[in-house]
Amino acid sequence: MRQGLSLRVSQHLALTPQLQQSIRLLQLSTLELSQEVDQMLDENPFLERTEDQAEREEFGLRQADTPVSEGDRDSEFASAPTADMGSATVTSSSNDEDNAPLNGDEGIDWEGDGSTEMAPDDGEWGVDAKARSNNLNGDEDKDATELARNQESLQAFLHRQALGLRLSAEDTAALRFLIESLNDDGYLEEPLEELAATLNPPDEEQLHQLVHHFTVALGLLHSLEPVGVGARGLAECLRLQIAAKLQDVELDWDDREVLDVALRVCRQPMELLARRDIKRLVQLGVGSDALVREAIAAIARLEPKPGRRFVDVERNIVVPDVLVIPVANTNKAASPKFRVMLNPDVMPRLKVHDIYANVLRNHRGGKDSASHAALQQRLQEARWFIKNIQQRFDTILRVSTAIVERQKSFFTHGELAMRPLVLREIADELGLHESTISRVTTAKYMATPFGTFELKYFFGSGLGTESGGNASSTAVRALIKQFIASESAKKPLSDNQLSEMLKEQGIECARRTVAKYREGLKIAPASLRKAL
């Protein structure tokens, strides 16, 4: 073995903790950011919410047009393929690694990278945004989230009905257990035997007794509202609803006959009903051709998911990060203008705690220098957290402004006027990396005159046209939806016919592409759209 000294020159990129935190905050949704802020407020004593106006930092929108340095762009590129932003991202030509954890105090140097001089006045660190309010002061001020939180659940609705039943203690407990075992759609997915086994009965006899109580409770559950709740499958759910309609004494003979046929249809394999295989159903002796058609139409009016209206609507609430507001224009001949602004309700207003920061500044050194250094690190961490939040919203606003400028036709005429747009176009315009644009447009929403959309909605590939230009795939989907909405119910348009109609509009779109777009719009094929 021979020993020696050698000199090797290599280059590598290492993301600083500040840049790692900036990237991580950028990809968070509004809800995740709110949780991150609450966690940081609990952990860092130097951080607090503020109601006062705070000046913007020098790294804000006024520096929006500053060219991005090659080092920053390389850093963005280095972080692009990384799925988990919770760990340091490093690329090196010599395969060297320099890991720096994002969370915790160990190994993190919040003294900065030397590119920005920290302001001596801690009170300047803040975000120009309206304070977030929980709107709990009165019914008039309650927002959609609070109203959704107060909505009665399916389980609570069923428990309230069960209070009116005269049951033994065992049957009451069994009914409550079944109610709590329902899924969001109101179905009982697990068999009664498996539910009984989860209670760990000591012997086989106790297991049979539990199954008996659950069987009795299931019959009681089927008698509650909404009709069909507690069904073990779609067929049983439909049969329960049809049976409830048949109990109406005022039902005339013709309607009763149709419901009888519908009940027999639901006892057949569901594939026949899904395909509307009337011929096969008639062959099975379900009823005549006319009655089977009427029965399928009656089944289509039933509710396949009894618990649908009780699903927590808070999951579907979208709070926009960006607001697009039309600006009044006195010159009617000029193109319309739009104002793009951040939603103040989603922007946290934070500042460094002045009293704590001043005390720390006036007691430098001393006996416990290690504790002082740790507190100084916490103070620097609070400053960088505020800065990174401000940079996050500044980047969102810049990207949103560029999108509105590129898709101005959409904000004027709707989705039919959408233009093809890819991430690279916005990235080149703003001097950012495509991965940054991807993070900004994920789980961030924009409120427009035509509704609220995710920022990714405004990006789409292009389809060739006869004129040599491109048509946005979003506009093509809107056109397909428009064609289907105006079709004849007795003779719906096939995918091939839709493709030909698009060609008449000068858009080259193959039948398979039409089928893919139609399925993406959750529109059934022509055979299932046809009226019986």
Beta strands, then each sheet from edge to edge (+ up, - down):
strand 1: 12-14
strand 2: 47-49
strand 3: 90-92
strand 4: 322-327
strand 5: 337-342
strand 6: 350-352
strand 7: 445-448
strand 8: 451-454
strand 9: 462-464
strand 10: 470-472
sheet 1: 1+ 3-
sheet 2: 2+ 6-
sheet 3: 5+ 4- 7- 8+
sheet 4: 9+ 10-
end
